[in-house]
Amino acid sequence: MTEQGLWRRYGVQGGKLVRNLVSCPRCGPGFFMADHGNRYTCGKCGYTKFKQ
Ligand SMILES: [Zn+2]
């Protein structure tokens, strides 16, 4: 899936693994939102949160 490549690209920054995943406020902890550059989107419920 293309989504996995997205995770890999954003998962490593500066040579170390960064766990900067955002949990969905609707689905709760454990349901992480995908990073789409300027926003996060939940793949489960479709909730979108824009970065500040
Ligand atoms: Zn959700």
mmCIF file of the protein (N, C-alpha, C, O) and its ligand, coordinates in Angstrom:
data_MODEL
# 
_entry.id   MODEL 
# 
loop_
_entity.id 
_entity.type 
_entity.pdbx_number_of_molecules 
1 polymer     1 
2 non-polymer 1 
# 
_entity_poly.entity_id                      1 
_entity_poly.type                           'polypeptide(L)' 
_entity_poly.nstd_linkage                   no 
_entity_poly.nstd_monomer                   no 
_entity_poly.pdbx_seq_one_letter_code       MTEQGLWRRYGVQGGKLVRNLVSCPRCGPGFFMADHGNRYTCGKCGYTKFKQ 
_entity_poly.pdbx_seq_one_letter_code_can   MTEQGLWRRYGVQGGKLVRNLVSCPRCGPGFFMADHGNRYTCGKCGYTKFKQ 
_entity_poly.pdbx_strand_id                 A 
# 
loop_
_entity_poly_seq.entity_id 
_entity_poly_seq.num 
_entity_poly_seq.mon_id 
_entity_poly_seq.hetero 
1 1  MET n 
1 2  THR n 
1 3  GLU n 
1 4  GLN n 
1 5  GLY n 
1 6  LEU n 
1 7  TRP n 
1 8  ARG n 
1 9  ARG n 
1 10 TYR n 
1 11 GLY n 
1 12 VAL n 
1 13 GLN n 
1 14 GLY n 
1 15 GLY n 
1 16 LYS n 
1 17 LEU n 
1 18 VAL n 
1 19 ARG n 
1 20 ASN n 
1 21 LEU n 
1 22 VAL n 
1 23 SER n 
1 24 CYS n 
1 25 PRO n 
1 26 ARG n 
1 27 CYS n 
1 28 GLY n 
1 29 PRO n 
1 30 GLY n 
1 31 PHE n 
1 32 PHE n 
1 33 MET n 
1 34 ALA n 
1 35 ASP n 
1 36 HIS n 
1 37 GLY n 
1 38 ASN n 
1 39 ARG n 
1 40 TYR n 
1 41 THR n 
1 42 CYS n 
1 43 GLY n 
1 44 LYS n 
1 45 CYS n 
1 46 GLY n 
1 47 TYR n 
1 48 THR n 
1 49 LYS n 
1 50 PHE n 
1 51 LYS n 
1 52 GLN n 
# 
loop_
_struct_asym.id 
_struct_asym.entity_id 
A 1 
B 2 
# 
loop_
_chem_comp.id 
_chem_comp.type 
_chem_comp.mon_nstd_flag 
ALA 'L-peptide linking' y 
ARG 'L-peptide linking' y 
ASN 'L-peptide linking' y 
ASP 'L-peptide linking' y 
CYS 'L-peptide linking' y 
GLN 'L-peptide linking' y 
GLU 'L-peptide linking' y 
GLY 'peptide linking'   y 
HIS 'L-peptide linking' y 
LEU 'L-peptide linking' y 
LYS 'L-peptide linking' y 
MET 'L-peptide linking' y 
PHE 'L-peptide linking' y 
PRO 'L-peptide linking' y 
SER 'L-peptide linking' y 
THR 'L-peptide linking' y 
TRP 'L-peptide linking' y 
TYR 'L-peptide linking' y 
VAL 'L-peptide linking' y 
ZN  non-polymer         . 
# 
_pdbx_entity_nonpoly.entity_id   2 
_pdbx_entity_nonpoly.name        ? 
_pdbx_entity_nonpoly.comp_id     ZN 
# 
_pdbx_nonpoly_scheme.asym_id         B 
_pdbx_nonpoly_scheme.entity_id       2 
_pdbx_nonpoly_scheme.mon_id          ZN 
_pdbx_nonpoly_scheme.ndb_seq_num     1 
_pdbx_nonpoly_scheme.pdb_seq_num     101 
_pdbx_nonpoly_scheme.auth_seq_num    101 
_pdbx_nonpoly_scheme.pdb_mon_id      ZN 
_pdbx_nonpoly_scheme.auth_mon_id     ZN 
_pdbx_nonpoly_scheme.pdb_strand_id   A 
_pdbx_nonpoly_scheme.pdb_ins_code    . 
# 
loop_
_atom_site.group_PDB 
_atom_site.id 
_atom_site.type_symbol 
_atom_site.label_atom_id 
_atom_site.label_alt_id 
_atom_site.label_comp_id 
_atom_site.label_asym_id 
_atom_site.label_entity_id 
_atom_site.label_seq_id 
_atom_site.pdbx_PDB_ins_code 
_atom_site.Cartn_x 
_atom_site.Cartn_y 
_atom_site.Cartn_z 
_atom_site.occupancy 
_atom_site.B_iso_or_equiv 
_atom_site.pdbx_formal_charge 
_atom_site.auth_seq_id 
_atom_site.auth_comp_id 
_atom_site.auth_asym_id 
_atom_site.auth_atom_id 
_atom_site.pdbx_PDB_model_num 
ATOM   1   N  N  . MET A 1 1  ? 0.827   -1.200 0.000  1.00 0.00 ? 1   MET A N  1 
ATOM   2   C  CA . MET A 1 1  ? 0.000   0.000  0.000  1.00 0.00 ? 1   MET A CA 1 
ATOM   3   C  C  . MET A 1 1  ? 0.861   1.249  0.000  1.00 0.00 ? 1   MET A C  1 
ATOM   4   O  O  . MET A 1 1  ? 1.963   1.251  0.548  1.00 0.00 ? 1   MET A O  1 
ATOM   5   N  N  . THR A 1 2  ? 0.365   2.298  -0.606 1.00 0.00 ? 2   THR A N  1 
ATOM   6   C  CA . THR A 1 2  ? 1.112   3.555  -0.644 1.00 0.00 ? 2   THR A CA 1 
ATOM   7   C  C  . THR A 1 2  ? 1.175   4.193  0.739  1.00 0.00 ? 2   THR A C  1 
ATOM   8   O  O  . THR A 1 2  ? 2.087   4.964  1.036  1.00 0.00 ? 2   THR A O  1 
ATOM   9   N  N  . GLU A 1 3  ? 0.202   3.864  1.578  1.00 0.00 ? 3   GLU A N  1 
ATOM   10  C  CA . GLU A 1 3  ? 0.154   4.452  2.920  1.00 0.00 ? 3   GLU A CA 1 
ATOM   11  C  C  . GLU A 1 3  ? 1.382   4.058  3.735  1.00 0.00 ? 3   GLU A C  1 
ATOM   12  O  O  . GLU A 1 3  ? 1.853   4.838  4.563  1.00 0.00 ? 3   GLU A O  1 
ATOM   13  N  N  . GLN A 1 4  ? 1.898   2.861  3.508  1.00 0.00 ? 4   GLN A N  1 
ATOM   14  C  CA . GLN A 1 4  ? 3.063   2.400  4.262  1.00 0.00 ? 4   GLN A CA 1 
ATOM   15  C  C  . GLN A 1 4  ? 4.298   3.220  3.906  1.00 0.00 ? 4   GLN A C  1 
ATOM   16  O  O  . GLN A 1 4  ? 5.115   3.535  4.772  1.00 0.00 ? 4   GLN A O  1 
ATOM   17  N  N  . GLY A 1 5  ? 4.426   3.559  2.644  1.00 0.00 ? 5   GLY A N  1 
ATOM   18  C  CA . GLY A 1 5  ? 5.554   4.380  2.229  1.00 0.00 ? 5   GLY A CA 1 
ATOM   19  C  C  . GLY A 1 5  ? 5.496   5.757  2.863  1.00 0.00 ? 5   GLY A C  1 
ATOM   20  O  O  . GLY A 1 5  ? 6.523   6.370  3.157  1.00 0.00 ? 5   GLY A O  1 
ATOM   21  N  N  . LEU A 1 6  ? 4.281   6.229  3.065  1.00 0.00 ? 6   LEU A N  1 
ATOM   22  C  CA . LEU A 1 6  ? 4.084   7.532  3.690  1.00 0.00 ? 6   LEU A CA 1 
ATOM   23  C  C  . LEU A 1 6  ? 4.559   7.500  5.132  1.00 0.00 ? 6   LEU A C  1 
ATOM   24  O  O  . LEU A 1 6  ? 5.233   8.418  5.601  1.00 0.00 ? 6   LEU A O  1 
ATOM   25  N  N  . TRP A 1 7  ? 4.196   6.426  5.832  1.00 0.00 ? 7   TRP A N  1 
ATOM   26  C  CA . TRP A 1 7  ? 4.611   6.293  7.229  1.00 0.00 ? 7   TRP A CA 1 
ATOM   27  C  C  . TRP A 1 7  ? 6.125   6.240  7.334  1.00 0.00 ? 7   TRP A C  1 
ATOM   28  O  O  . TRP A 1 7  ? 6.724   6.859  8.214  1.00 0.00 ? 7   TRP A O  1 
ATOM   29  N  N  . ARG A 1 8  ? 6.730   5.496  6.428  1.00 0.00 ? 8   ARG A N  1 
ATOM   30  C  CA . ARG A 1 8  ? 8.176   5.317  6.488  1.00 0.00 ? 8   ARG A CA 1 
ATOM   31  C  C  . ARG A 1 8  ? 8.896   6.648  6.254  1.00 0.00 ? 8   ARG A C  1 
ATOM   32  O  O  . ARG A 1 8  ? 9.911   6.946  6.883  1.00 0.00 ? 8   ARG A O  1 
ATOM   33  N  N  . ARG A 1 9  ? 8.343   7.431  5.338  1.00 0.00 ? 9   ARG A N  1 
ATOM   34  C  CA . ARG A 1 9  ? 8.979   8.695  4.983  1.00 0.00 ? 9   ARG A CA 1 
ATOM   35  C  C  . ARG A 1 9  ? 8.919   9.695  6.142  1.00 0.00 ? 9   ARG A C  1 
ATOM   36  O  O  . ARG A 1 9  ? 9.862   10.451 6.375  1.00 0.00 ? 9   ARG A O  1 
ATOM   37  N  N  . TYR A 1 10 ? 7.805   9.686  6.856  1.00 0.00 ? 10  TYR A N  1 
ATOM   38  C  CA . TYR A 1 10 ? 7.644   10.642 7.947  1.00 0.00 ? 10  TYR A CA 1 
ATOM   39  C  C  . TYR A 1 10 ? 8.102   10.072 9.283  1.00 0.00 ? 10  TYR A C  1 
ATOM   40  O  O  . TYR A 1 10 ? 8.216   10.797 10.271 1.00 0.00 ? 10  TYR A O  1 
ATOM   41  N  N  . GLY A 1 11 ? 8.365   8.761  9.305  1.00 0.00 ? 11  GLY A N  1 
ATOM   42  C  CA . GLY A 1 11 ? 8.705   8.126  10.572 1.00 0.00 ? 11  GLY A CA 1 
ATOM   43  C  C  . GLY A 1 11 ? 10.125  8.406  11.018 1.00 0.00 ? 11  GLY A C  1 
ATOM   44  O  O  . GLY A 1 11 ? 10.399  8.431  12.218 1.00 0.00 ? 11  GLY A O  1 
ATOM   45  N  N  . VAL A 1 12 ? 11.034  8.618  10.079 1.00 0.00 ? 12  VAL A N  1 
ATOM   46  C  CA . VAL A 1 12 ? 12.424  8.835  10.428 1.00 0.00 ? 12  VAL A CA 1 
ATOM   47  C  C  . VAL A 1 12 ? 12.842  10.256 10.057 1.00 0.00 ? 12  VAL A C  1 
ATOM   48  O  O  . VAL A 1 12 ? 12.780  10.661 8.896  1.00 0.00 ? 12  VAL A O  1 
ATOM   49  N  N  . GLN A 1 13 ? 13.262  10.983 11.059 1.00 0.00 ? 13  GLN A N  1 
ATOM   50  C  CA . GLN A 1 13 ? 13.701  12.357 10.821 1.00 0.00 ? 13  GLN A CA 1 
ATOM   51  C  C  . GLN A 1 13 ? 15.003  12.603 11.562 1.00 0.00 ? 13  GLN A C  1 
ATOM   52  O  O  . GLN A 1 13 ? 15.099  12.345 12.761 1.00 0.00 ? 13  GLN A O  1 
ATOM   53  N  N  . GLY A 1 14 ? 15.997  13.097 10.856 1.00 0.00 ? 14  GLY A N  1 
ATOM   54  C  CA . GLY A 1 14 ? 17.269  13.418 11.496 1.00 0.00 ? 14  GLY A CA 1 
ATOM   55  C  C  . GLY A 1 14 ? 18.029  12.192 11.959 1.00 0.00 ? 14  GLY A C  1 
ATOM   56  O  O  . GLY A 1 14 ? 18.829  12.277 12.891 1.00 0.00 ? 14  GLY A O  1 
ATOM   57  N  N  . GLY A 1 15 ? 17.793  11.060 11.328 1.00 0.00 ? 15  GLY A N  1 
ATOM   58  C  CA . GLY A 1 15 ? 18.546  9.860  11.636 1.00 0.00 ? 15  GLY A CA 1 
ATOM   59  C  C  . GLY A 1 15 ? 18.014  9.073  12.812 1.00 0.00 ? 15  GLY A C  1 
ATOM   60  O  O  . GLY A 1 15 ? 18.540  8.006  13.132 1.00 0.00 ? 15  GLY A O  1 
ATOM   61  N  N  . LYS A 1 16 ? 16.975  9.583  13.466 1.00 0.00 ? 16  LYS A N  1 
ATOM   62  C  CA . LYS A 1 16 ? 16.402  8.832  14.591 1.00 0.00 ? 16  LYS A CA 1 
ATOM   63  C  C  . LYS A 1 16 ? 14.914  8.662  14.381 1.00 0.00 ? 16  LYS A C  1 
ATOM   64  O  O  . LYS A 1 16 ? 14.263  9.458  13.705 1.00 0.00 ? 16  LYS A O  1 
ATOM   65  N  N  . LEU A 1 17 ? 14.401  7.623  14.966 1.00 0.00 ? 17  LEU A N  1 
ATOM   66  C  CA . LEU A 1 17 ? 12.980  7.340  14.814 1.00 0.00 ? 17  LEU A CA 1 
ATOM   67  C  C  . LEU A 1 17 ? 12.153  8.316  15.646 1.00 0.00 ? 17  LEU A C  1 
ATOM   68  O  O  . LEU A 1 17 ? 12.370  8.481  16.847 1.00 0.00 ? 17  LEU A O  1 
ATOM   69  N  N  . VAL A 1 18 ? 11.211  8.947  14.981 1.00 0.00 ? 18  VAL A N  1 
ATOM   70  C  CA . VAL A 1 18 ? 10.364  9.924  15.676 1.00 0.00 ? 18  VAL A CA 1 
ATOM   71  C  C  . VAL A 1 18 ? 8.930   9.428  15.705 1.00 0.00 ? 18  VAL A C  1 
ATOM   72  O  O  . VAL A 1 18 ? 8.316   9.197  14.663 1.00 0.00 ? 18  VAL A O  1 
ATOM   73  N  N  . ARG A 1 19 ? 8.415   9.270  16.890 1.00 0.00 ? 19  ARG A N  1 
ATOM   74  C  CA . ARG A 1 19 ? 7.027   8.828  17.043 1.00 0.00 ? 19  ARG A CA 1 
ATOM   75  C  C  . ARG A 1 19 ? 6.137   10.051 17.242 1.00 0.00 ? 19  ARG A C  1 
ATOM   76  O  O  . ARG A 1 19 ? 5.665   10.334 18.344 1.00 0.00 ? 19  ARG A O  1 
ATOM   77  N  N  . ASN A 1 20 ? 5.925   10.761 16.144 1.00 0.00 ? 20  ASN A N  1 
ATOM   78  C  CA . ASN A 1 20 ? 5.104   11.964 16.246 1.00 0.00 ? 20  ASN A CA 1 
ATOM   79  C  C  . ASN A 1 20 ? 3.717   11.721 15.660 1.00 0.00 ? 20  ASN A C  1 
ATOM   80  O  O  . ASN A 1 20 ? 3.108   12.609 15.062 1.00 0.00 ? 20  ASN A O  1 
ATOM   81  N  N  . LEU A 1 21 ? 3.243   10.513 15.845 1.00 0.00 ? 21  LEU A N  1 
ATOM   82  C  CA . LEU A 1 21 ? 1.934   10.195 15.314 1.00 0.00 ? 21  LEU A CA 1 
ATOM   83  C  C  . LEU A 1 21 ? 0.846   10.780 16.205 1.00 0.00 ? 21  LEU A C  1 
ATOM   84  O  O  . LEU A 1 21 ? 0.963   10.793 17.431 1.00 0.00 ? 21  LEU A O  1 
ATOM   85  N  N  . VAL A 1 22 ? -0.199  11.257 15.571 1.00 0.00 ? 22  VAL A N  1 
ATOM   86  C  CA . VAL A 1 22 ? -1.294  11.879 16.303 1.00 0.00 ? 22  VAL A CA 1 
ATOM   87  C  C  . VAL A 1 22 ? -2.464  10.905 16.381 1.00 0.00 ? 22  VAL A C  1 
ATOM   88  O  O  . VAL A 1 22 ? -2.898  10.353 15.370 1.00 0.00 ? 22  VAL A O  1 
ATOM   89  N  N  . SER A 1 23 ? -2.961  10.706 17.585 1.00 0.00 ? 23  SER A N  1 
ATOM   90  C  CA . SER A 1 23 ? -4.108  9.818  17.762 1.00 0.00 ? 23  SER A CA 1 
ATOM   91  C  C  . SER A 1 23 ? -5.397  10.547 17.409 1.00 0.00 ? 23  SER A C  1 
ATOM   92  O  O  . SER A 1 23 ? -5.515  11.755 17.615 1.00 0.00 ? 23  SER A O  1 
ATOM   93  N  N  . CYS A 1 24 ? -6.354  9.808  16.880 1.00 0.00 ? 24  CYS A N  1 
ATOM   94  C  CA . CYS A 1 24 ? -7.630  10.392 16.496 1.00 0.00 ? 24  CYS A CA 1 
ATOM   95  C  C  . CYS A 1 24 ? -8.464  10.686 17.746 1.00 0.00 ? 24  CYS A C  1 
ATOM   96  O  O  . CYS A 1 24 ? -8.661  9.802  18.579 1.00 0.00 ? 24  CYS A O  1 
ATOM   97  N  N  . PRO A 1 25 ? -8.958  11.928 17.881 1.00 0.00 ? 25  PRO A N  1 
ATOM   98  C  CA . PRO A 1 25 ? -9.765  12.284 19.049 1.00 0.00 ? 25  PRO A CA 1 
ATOM   99  C  C  . PRO A 1 25 ? -11.114 11.573 19.062 1.00 0.00 ? 25  PRO A C  1 
ATOM   100 O  O  . PRO A 1 25 ? -11.742 11.447 20.113 1.00 0.00 ? 25  PRO A O  1 
ATOM   101 N  N  . ARG A 1 26 ? -11.551 11.118 17.918 1.00 0.00 ? 26  ARG A N  1 
ATOM   102 C  CA . ARG A 1 26 ? -12.829 10.419 17.848 1.00 0.00 ? 26  ARG A CA 1 
ATOM   103 C  C  . ARG A 1 26 ? -12.658 8.936  18.175 1.00 0.00 ? 26  ARG A C  1 
ATOM   104 O  O  . ARG A 1 26 ? -13.407 8.370  18.970 1.00 0.00 ? 26  ARG A O  1 
ATOM   105 N  N  . CYS A 1 27 ? -11.656 8.321  17.544 1.00 0.00 ? 27  CYS A N  1 
ATOM   106 C  CA . CYS A 1 27 ? -11.463 6.878  17.687 1.00 0.00 ? 27  CYS A CA 1 
ATOM   107 C  C  . CYS A 1 27 ? -10.684 6.532  18.952 1.00 0.00 ? 27  CYS A C  1 
ATOM   108 O  O  . CYS A 1 27 ? -10.759 5.406  19.444 1.00 0.00 ? 27  CYS A O  1 
ATOM   109 N  N  . GLY A 1 28 ? -9.932  7.509  19.480 1.00 0.00 ? 28  GLY A N  1 
ATOM   110 C  CA . GLY A 1 28 ? -9.202  7.285  20.711 1.00 0.00 ? 28  GLY A CA 1 
ATOM   111 C  C  . GLY A 1 28 ? -7.766  6.842  20.468 1.00 0.00 ? 28  GLY A C  1 
ATOM   112 O  O  . GLY A 1 28 ? -7.337  6.688  19.325 1.00 0.00 ? 28  GLY A O  1 
ATOM   113 N  N  . PRO A 1 29 ? -7.021  6.636  21.568 1.00 0.00 ? 29  PRO A N  1 
ATOM   114 C  CA . PRO A 1 29 ? -5.622  6.215  21.489 1.00 0.00 ? 29  PRO A CA 1 
ATOM   115 C  C  . PRO A 1 29 ? -5.485  4.890  20.748 1.00 0.00 ? 29  PRO A C  1 
ATOM   116 O  O  . PRO A 1 29 ? -6.298  3.980  20.914 1.00 0.00 ? 29  PRO A O  1 
ATOM   117 N  N  . GLY A 1 30 ? -4.451  4.803  19.936 1.00 0.00 ? 30  GLY A N  1 
ATOM   118 C  CA . GLY A 1 30 ? -4.234  3.576  19.182 1.00 0.00 ? 30  GLY A CA 1 
ATOM   119 C  C  . GLY A 1 30 ? -4.659  3.713  17.735 1.00 0.00 ? 30  GLY A C  1 
ATOM   120 O  O  . GLY A 1 30 ? -4.224  2.948  16.874 1.00 0.00 ? 30  GLY A O  1 
ATOM   121 N  N  . PHE A 1 31 ? -5.519  4.700  17.470 1.00 0.00 ? 31  PHE A N  1 
ATOM   122 C  CA . PHE A 1 31 ? -5.935  4.965  16.092 1.00 0.00 ? 31  PHE A CA 1 
ATOM   123 C  C  . PHE A 1 31 ? -5.209  6.214  15.618 1.00 0.00 ? 31  PHE A C  1 
ATOM   124 O  O  . PHE A 1 31 ? -5.630  7.341  15.876 1.00 0.00 ? 31  PHE A O  1 
ATOM   125 N  N  . PHE A 1 32 ? -4.114  5.980  14.921 1.00 0.00 ? 32  PHE A N  1 
ATOM   126 C  CA . PHE A 1 32 ? -3.263  7.089  14.527 1.00 0.00 ? 32  PHE A CA 1 
ATOM   127 C  C  . PHE A 1 32 ? -3.724  7.708  13.221 1.00 0.00 ? 32  PHE A C  1 
ATOM   128 O  O  . PHE A 1 32 ? -4.273  7.036  12.348 1.00 0.00 ? 32  PHE A O  1 
ATOM   129 N  N  . MET A 1 33 ? -3.488  9.001  13.113 1.00 0.00 ? 33  MET A N  1 
ATOM   130 C  CA . MET A 1 33 ? -3.894  9.746  11.938 1.00 0.00 ? 33  MET A CA 1 
ATOM   131 C  C  . MET A 1 33 ? -2.704  9.879  10.988 1.00 0.00 ? 33  MET A C  1 
ATOM   132 O  O  . MET A 1 33 ? -1.562  10.059 11.412 1.00 0.00 ? 33  MET A O  1 
ATOM   133 N  N  . ALA A 1 34 ? -3.003  9.786  9.690  1.00 0.00 ? 34  ALA A N  1 
ATOM   134 C  CA . ALA A 1 34 ? -1.961  9.847  8.679  1.00 0.00 ? 34  ALA A CA 1 
ATOM   135 C  C  . ALA A 1 34 ? -1.526  11.290 8.454  1.00 0.00 ? 34  ALA A C  1 
ATOM   136 O  O  . ALA A 1 34 ? -2.343  12.211 8.444  1.00 0.00 ? 34  ALA A O  1 
ATOM   137 N  N  . ASP A 1 35 ? -0.226  11.462 8.274  1.00 0.00 ? 35  ASP A N  1 
ATOM   138 C  CA . ASP A 1 35 ? 0.336   12.786 8.036  1.00 0.00 ? 35  ASP A CA 1 
ATOM   139 C  C  . ASP A 1 35 ? 0.251   13.125 6.555  1.00 0.00 ? 35  ASP A C  1 
ATOM   140 O  O  . ASP A 1 35 ? 0.837   12.435 5.721  1.00 0.00 ? 35  ASP A O  1 
ATOM   141 N  N  . HIS A 1 36 ? -0.478  14.185 6.230  1.00 0.00 ? 36  HIS A N  1 
ATOM   142 C  CA . HIS A 1 36 ? -0.615  14.590 4.829  1.00 0.00 ? 36  HIS A CA 1 
ATOM   143 C  C  . HIS A 1 36 ? -0.012  15.970 4.596  1.00 0.00 ? 36  HIS A C  1 
ATOM   144 O  O  . HIS A 1 36 ? -0.565  16.780 3.851  1.00 0.00 ? 36  HIS A O  1 
ATOM   145 N  N  . GLY A 1 37 ? 1.109   16.229 5.229  1.00 0.00 ? 37  GLY A N  1 
ATOM   146 C  CA . GLY A 1 37 ? 1.802   17.489 5.005  1.00 0.00 ? 37  GLY A CA 1 
ATOM   147 C  C  . GLY A 1 37 ? 1.288   18.607 5.898  1.00 0.00 ? 37  GLY A C  1 
ATOM   148 O  O  . GLY A 1 37 ? 1.917   18.951 6.898  1.00 0.00 ? 37  GLY A O  1 
ATOM   149 N  N  . ASN A 1 38 ? 0.147   19.170 5.534  1.00 0.00 ? 38  ASN A N  1 
ATOM   150 C  CA . ASN A 1 38 ? -0.384  20.296 6.317  1.00 0.00 ? 38  ASN A CA 1 
ATOM   151 C  C  . ASN A 1 38 ? -1.547  19.870 7.205  1.00 0.00 ? 38  ASN A C  1 
ATOM   152 O  O  . ASN A 1 38 ? -2.171  20.698 7.869  1.00 0.00 ? 38  ASN A O  1 
ATOM   153 N  N  . ARG A 1 39 ? -1.832  18.572 7.211  1.00 0.00 ? 39  ARG A N  1 
ATOM   154 C  CA . ARG A 1 39 ? -2.964  18.119 8.014  1.00 0.00 ? 39  ARG A CA 1 
ATOM   155 C  C  . ARG A 1 39 ? -2.822  16.640 8.359  1.00 0.00 ? 39  ARG A C  1 
ATOM   156 O  O  . ARG A 1 39 ? -2.053  15.911 7.732  1.00 0.00 ? 39  ARG A O  1 
ATOM   157 N  N  . TYR A 1 40 ? -3.573  16.216 9.363  1.00 0.00 ? 40  TYR A N  1 
ATOM   158 C  CA . TYR A 1 40 ? -3.634  14.809 9.718  1.00 0.00 ? 40  TYR A CA 1 
ATOM   159 C  C  . TYR A 1 40 ? -5.031  14.295 9.384  1.00 0.00 ? 40  TYR A C  1 
ATOM   160 O  O  . TYR A 1 40 ? -6.024  14.997 9.579  1.00 0.00 ? 40  TYR A O  1 
ATOM   161 N  N  . THR A 1 41 ? -5.095  13.088 8.888  1.00 0.00 ? 41  THR A N  1 
ATOM   162 C  CA . THR A 1 41 ? -6.391  12.508 8.558  1.00 0.00 ? 41  THR A CA 1 
ATOM   163 C  C  . THR A 1 41 ? -6.500  11.113 9.148  1.00 0.00 ? 41  THR A C  1 
ATOM   164 O  O  . THR A 1 41 ? -5.586  10.298 9.017  1.00 0.00 ? 41  THR A O  1 
ATOM   165 N  N  . CYS A 1 42 ? -7.621  10.848 9.796  1.00 0.00 ? 42  CYS A N  1 
ATOM   166 C  CA . CYS A 1 42 ? -7.867  9.522  10.350 1.00 0.00 ? 42  CYS A CA 1 
ATOM   167 C  C  . CYS A 1 42 ? -8.380  8.612  9.243  1.00 0.00 ? 42  CYS A C  1 
ATOM   168 O  O  . CYS A 1 42 ? -9.336  8.941  8.542  1.00 0.00 ? 42  CYS A O  1 
ATOM   169 N  N  . GLY A 1 43 ? -7.732  7.469  9.098  1.00 0.00 ? 43  GLY A N  1 
ATOM   170 C  CA . GLY A 1 43 ? -8.142  6.542  8.049  1.00 0.00 ? 43  GLY A CA 1 
ATOM   171 C  C  . GLY A 1 43 ? -9.377  5.748  8.424  1.00 0.00 ? 43  GLY A C  1 
ATOM   172 O  O  . GLY A 1 43 ? -9.960  5.068  7.580  1.00 0.00 ? 43  GLY A O  1 
ATOM   173 N  N  . LYS A 1 44 ? -9.780  5.828  9.682  1.00 0.00 ? 44  LYS A N  1 
ATOM   174 C  CA . LYS A 1 44 ? -10.919 5.057  10.146 1.00 0.00 ? 44  LYS A CA 1 
ATOM   175 C  C  . LYS A 1 44 ? -12.228 5.842  10.003 1.00 0.00 ? 44  LYS A C  1 
ATOM   176 O  O  . LYS A 1 44 ? -13.185 5.361  9.397  1.00 0.00 ? 44  LYS A O  1 
ATOM   177 N  N  . CYS A 1 45 ? -12.257 7.065  10.573 1.00 0.00 ? 45  CYS A N  1 
ATOM   178 C  CA . CYS A 1 45 ? -13.497 7.835  10.566 1.00 0.00 ? 45  CYS A CA 1 
ATOM   179 C  C  . CYS A 1 45 ? -13.434 9.033  9.622  1.00 0.00 ? 45  CYS A C  1 
ATOM   180 O  O  . CYS A 1 45 ? -14.454 9.668  9.357  1.00 0.00 ? 45  CYS A O  1 
ATOM   181 N  N  . GLY A 1 46 ? -12.233 9.346  9.112  1.00 0.00 ? 46  GLY A N  1 
ATOM   182 C  CA . GLY A 1 46 ? -12.126 10.443 8.161  1.00 0.00 ? 46  GLY A CA 1 
ATOM   183 C  C  . GLY A 1 46 ? -11.926 11.799 8.805  1.00 0.00 ? 46  GLY A C  1 
ATOM   184 O  O  . GLY A 1 46 ? -11.948 12.822 8.121  1.00 0.00 ? 46  GLY A O  1 
ATOM   185 N  N  . TYR A 1 47 ? -11.730 11.817 10.111 1.00 0.00 ? 47  TYR A N  1 
ATOM   186 C  CA . TYR A 1 47 ? -11.522 13.083 10.824 1.00 0.00 ? 47  TYR A CA 1 
ATOM   187 C  C  . TYR A 1 47 ? -10.237 13.750 10.348 1.00 0.00 ? 47  TYR A C  1 
ATOM   188 O  O  . TYR A 1 47 ? -9.199  13.100 10.226 1.00 0.00 ? 47  TYR A O  1 
ATOM   189 N  N  . THR A 1 48 ? -10.314 15.054 10.079 1.00 0.00 ? 48  THR A N  1 
ATOM   190 C  CA . THR A 1 48 ? -9.152  15.793 9.595  1.00 0.00 ? 48  THR A CA 1 
ATOM   191 C  C  . THR A 1 48 ? -8.789  16.898 10.580 1.00 0.00 ? 48  THR A C  1 
ATOM   192 O  O  . THR A 1 48 ? -9.638  17.677 11.012 1.00 0.00 ? 48  THR A O  1 
ATOM   193 N  N  . LYS A 1 49 ? -7.514  16.944 10.919 1.00 0.00 ? 49  LYS A N  1 
ATOM   194 C  CA . LYS A 1 49 ? -7.025  17.982 11.823 1.00 0.00 ? 49  LYS A CA 1 
ATOM   195 C  C  . LYS A 1 49 ? -5.889  18.723 11.146 1.00 0.00 ? 49  LYS A C  1 
ATOM   196 O  O  . LYS A 1 49 ? -4.887  18.123 10.758 1.00 0.00 ? 49  LYS A O  1 
ATOM   197 N  N  . PHE A 1 50 ? -6.050  20.025 11.006 1.00 0.00 ? 50  PHE A N  1 
ATOM   198 C  CA . PHE A 1 50 ? -5.015  20.820 10.350 1.00 0.00 ? 50  PHE A CA 1 
ATOM   199 C  C  . PHE A 1 50 ? -3.913  21.199 11.331 1.00 0.00 ? 50  PHE A C  1 
ATOM   200 O  O  . PHE A 1 50 ? -4.156  21.485 12.504 1.00 0.00 ? 50  PHE A O  1 
ATOM   201 N  N  . LYS A 1 51 ? -2.700  21.188 10.806 1.00 0.00 ? 51  LYS A N  1 
ATOM   202 C  CA . LYS A 1 51 ? -1.561  21.579 11.638 1.00 0.00 ? 51  LYS A CA 1 
ATOM   203 C  C  . LYS A 1 51 ? -1.586  23.087 11.854 1.00 0.00 ? 51  LYS A C  1 
ATOM   204 O  O  . LYS A 1 51 ? -2.075  23.853 11.024 1.00 0.00 ? 51  LYS A O  1 
ATOM   205 N  N  . GLN A 1 52 ? -1.046  23.478 12.987 1.00 0.00 ? 52  GLN A N  1 
ATOM   206 C  CA . GLN A 1 52 ? -1.038  24.901 13.301 1.00 0.00 ? 52  GLN A CA 1 
ATOM   207 C  C  . GLN A 1 52 ? 0.281   25.527 12.911 1.00 0.00 ? 52  GLN A C  1 
ATOM   208 O  O  . GLN A 1 52 ? 0.474   26.728 13.101 1.00 0.00 ? 52  GLN A O  1 
HETATM 209 ZN ZN . ZN  B 2 .  ? -10.932 8.446  13.702 1.00 0.00 2 101 ZN  A ZN 1 
# 
